[in-house]
């Protein structure tokens, strides 16, 4: 079982969408979090330690995660999907982007 963590800023739109889209995929467990302190589910070192693969939506998220959680990231795959904050929760266009960009890394 692979533990897959999706990260955006607020954990309201992109990362929860990704968590739901891949929740039923065989062989993976999903979770999501946000880099901002006021995120719905703020990112913690424990979540990064839980994950085998960490996906971030933007380069800014990657920078924040690397700066704050360097030790927890040791040996983890950190992948930037380059998906801008232009979508609503479960937006069909966002789902298509996620389905195109995530599976090659799983």
VOROKOL-29440 format. One record per residue (C-alpha): residue number from 1; residue in one letter; x, y, z. Coordinates in nm, 4 decimals, decimal comma. Example, Ala and Ser with C-alpha at 12.3 -4.5 7.8 and 13.67 -1.06 7.14 Angstrom:
   num   residu         c1         c2         c3
     1        A     1,2300    -0,4500     0,7800
     2        S     1,3670    -0,1060     0,7140
***
This chain:
   num   residu         c1         c2         c3
     1        X     0,0000     0,0000     0,0000
     2        X     0,1374     0,3414    -0,1020
     3        X     0,0456     0,6447     0,1064
     4        X    -0,0070     0,9461    -0,1187
     5        X    -0,0303     1,3026     0,0157
     6        X    -0,1647     1,5944    -0,1904
     7        X    -0,0793     1,9506    -0,0848
     8        X    -0,2073     2,2937    -0,1873
     9        X    -0,2402     2,6218     0,0045
    10        X    -0,5767     2,6126     0,1829
    11        X    -0,6709     2,2445     0,1434
    12        X    -1,0127     2,3523     0,0145
    13        X    -1,0089     2,2972    -0,3634
    14        X    -0,7175     2,1274    -0,5420
    15        X    -0,5690     1,8886    -0,2867
    16        X    -0,9068     1,7634    -0,1514
    17        X    -1,0165     1,7060    -0,5121
    18        X    -0,7015     1,5011    -0,5758
    19        X    -0,7538     1,3091    -0,2512
    20        X    -1,1076     1,2127    -0,3605
    21        X    -1,0159     1,1348    -0,7221
    22        X    -0,7487     0,8842    -0,6179
    23        X    -0,9116     0,7547    -0,2963
    24        X    -1,0579     0,4488    -0,4716
    25        X    -0,7466     0,3586    -0,6680
    26        X    -0,6179     0,0118    -0,5802
    27        X    -0,3038    -0,0052    -0,3706
    28        X    -0,3005     0,3543    -0,2521
    29        X    -0,4217     0,5426     0,0529
    30        X    -0,4747     0,9181     0,0096
    31        X    -0,4715     1,2264     0,2280
    32        X    -0,4471     1,6011     0,1710
    33        X    -0,3273     1,9106     0,3539
    34        X    -0,2553     2,2792     0,3080
    35        X     0,0647     2,4786     0,3539
    36        X    -0,1134     2,7780     0,5081
    37        X    -0,1632     2,7923     0,8850
    38        X    -0,5353     2,8593     0,8345
    39        X    -0,5814     2,5681     0,5922
    40        X    -0,8730     2,3311     0,6515
    41        X    -0,6148     2,0628     0,7370
    42        X    -0,2759     2,2308     0,8004
    43        X     0,0248     2,0276     0,6885
    44        X     0,2268     1,8542     0,9609
    45        X     0,5532     1,6620     0,9737
    46        X     0,3534     1,3521     1,0729
    47        X     0,1593     1,3628     0,7466
    48        X     0,4777     1,3882     0,5434
    49        X     0,6318     1,1008     0,7411
    50        X     0,3165     0,8937     0,6706
    51        X     0,3412     0,9520     0,2951
    52        X     0,5469     0,7549     0,0449
    53        X     0,4817     1,0119    -0,2285
    54        X     0,4053     1,3821    -0,1779
    55        X     0,2378     1,5826    -0,4544
    56        X     0,2272     1,9625    -0,4429
    57        X     0,0201     2,1757    -0,6775
    58        X     0,2688     2,4614    -0,7347
    59        X     0,6407     2,5388    -0,7091
    60        X     0,5672     2,7732    -0,4161
    61        X     0,4213     2,4781    -0,2236
    62        X     0,7312     2,2707    -0,2987
    63        X     0,9540     2,5494    -0,1645
    64        X     0,7486     2,5840     0,1548
    65        X     0,7415     2,2092     0,2159
    66        X     1,1153     2,1734     0,1542
    67        X     1,1946     2,4659     0,3855
    68        X     0,9665     2,3589     0,6727
    69        X     0,9860     1,9799     0,6569
    70        X     1,3300     1,8952     0,5211
    71        X     1,3925     1,6241     0,7814
    72        X     1,0507     1,4595     0,7333
    73        X     1,1023     1,4610     0,3539
    74        X     1,4236     1,2603     0,3750
    75        X     1,3956     0,9866     0,1107
    76        X     1,0455     1,0887    -0,0023
    77        X     0,9395     1,1619    -0,3578
    78        X     0,8192     1,5243    -0,3804
    79        X     0,6455     1,5956    -0,7103
    80        X     0,5193     1,9327    -0,8338
    81        X     0,2123     1,9024    -1,0570
    82        X     0,2176     2,2673    -1,1763
    83        X    -0,1583     2,3094    -1,1340
    84        X    -0,2562     2,6741    -1,0715
    85        X    -0,5276     2,7837    -0,8296
    86        X    -0,7835     2,8287    -1,1092
    87        X    -1,0337     2,5552    -1,0211
    88        X    -1,3236     2,4888    -0,7880
    89        X    -1,3617     2,1714    -0,5814
    90        X    -1,4199     1,8666    -0,8069
    91        X    -1,3968     2,0831    -1,1225
    92        X    -1,4094     1,8445    -1,4233
    93        X    -1,1117     2,0240    -1,5840
    94        X    -0,9106     1,9832    -1,2615
    95        X    -1,0017     1,6147    -1,2422
    96        X    -0,8820     1,5624    -1,6008
    97        X    -0,5527     1,7399    -1,5243
    98        X    -0,4996     1,5287    -1,2143
    99        X    -0,5772     1,2058    -1,4022
   100        X    -0,3217     1,3039    -1,6665
   101        X    -0,0422     1,4165    -1,4311
   102        X    -0,0574     1,1906    -1,1226
   103        X    -0,0757     0,8262    -1,2447
   104        X     0,2706     0,8175    -1,4116
   105        X     0,4197     0,8763    -1,0641
   106        X     0,2161     0,6078    -0,8896
***
